[in-house]
Amino acid sequence: KQEVTQIPAALSVPEGENLVLNCSFTDSAIYNLQWFRQDPGKGLTSLLLIQSSQREQTSGRLNASLDKSSGRSTLYIAASQPGDSATYLCAVQTQGAQKLVFGQGTRLTINP
Amino acid sequence: GAVVSQHPSWVICKSGTSVKIECRSLDFQATTMFWYRQFPKQSLMLMATSNEGSKATYEQGVEKDKFLINHASLTLSTLTVTSAHPEDSSFYICSAAGRFLETQYFGPGTRLLVL
């Protein structure tokens, strides 16, 4: 059974800092891994999708890496801004399965 | 990108009543739709997977007779919470995927409060 863990559960940093969010998964036979952002009381916004054959994806100030063999992914946020404050969720789609398995999320606060 | 809508966005109901939530894919055909539930400060938990024209597949621990799912067309799935109780109060999110399941597109969610 696939299990996804995110560390830390919460993170508070001053504006302008670079930061890294971590995601680990137990079954390395994945189809893809996705990072989402969720604002309070809202739905999910997809940030980056990494296919199993890829090692990283970049979008603006965001960079996500994938090390399938070790069951890890990181989301790197450069030059953080207060508007980046949200909960970040990592989700994995296992090979042969349709569903996504989500981590518990990291609640990020960027202080002005 | 693909757009998924949910209706209503907010619903308050009395205990014992039934509530229907709609999930629509607006600009693509969703062969598969997923229903998730999210309790406060927790992550999304998959409740069920539905394929158009087939019966939904429920996750372990989810009562299929309480959470009725209908996926009658390629653009619409509905979740009906029957005989709702306060413990059913939660944030319900749907997602939709096309034929090749390359990615899921998420709706904005429906917040249910059962009094």
Interface residues (C-beta under 8 A of the other chain):
Chain A: N32 Q34 F36 G41 K42 G43 L44 S46 L49 L89 A91 Q93 Q98 K99 L100 V101 F102 G103 Q104 G105
Chain B: Q6 T32 F34 Q42 S43 L44 M45 L46 T49 F91 I93 S95 A97 L101 T103 Q104 Y105 F106 G107 P108 G109 R111
